[in-house]
Amino acid sequence: MMRYLYLMLGICAVAGPSVGEDFIEINARLDAVSLKPTDNIPSIPEFPVQVDYFYQSHAKRDPFQAYYEVIKPEDMPVRQKAIPPDLLREKEPLELIDFPRFKLVGSLTNSGQSWALVSHTSGVVSKVAVGGRIGKNFGKVVKVSAKELVIKEKVSDGPGLWVSQYRSISAEEAK
């Protein structure tokens, strides 16, 4: 134990004067730096004055009211019951796109066969004939004309219940 004490005292005796010399050198450097003239630091720039924004909600909907109107069951239109769709059938490419994204851009007729030309948001134009599949709700084309494309969709109306509804795309909507 005494050996360790003598060892520690010996180390302190040897290292002690060198530590003091380091502080003297550091203090001398700090004094030299503090005597140098200082550079002017630019002041904080002036920012432009922000114009106040006045929010007017008189033409907008009230965010605290329901976005949609609740329809009572007795006021709902009677829809035609449908045969359930084949859920295992492989979908066609146009069945992977949601119905509101389609626009009717034209139609073709050849030898009594009519096709509607529809485009979607990606800009691709596809042709679809009567009996063709379109839209995510198991839509089937039932009528093609120069001004309108009529689709019969099958929509779930509860667990295991399906109803048919008709939707159309008009050429006027595409303008």
Secondary structure, 3 states (H helix, E strand, C coil): CHHHHHHHHHHHHHHHHHHHHHHHHHHHHHHHHHHCCCCCCCCCCCCCCCCCCCCCCCCCCCCCCCCCCCCCHHHCCCCEECCCCCCCCCCCHHHHCCHHHCEEEEEEEECCEEEEEEECCCCCEEEEECCCEECCCCEEEEEECCCEEEEEEEEECCCCCEEEEEEEEEHHHHC
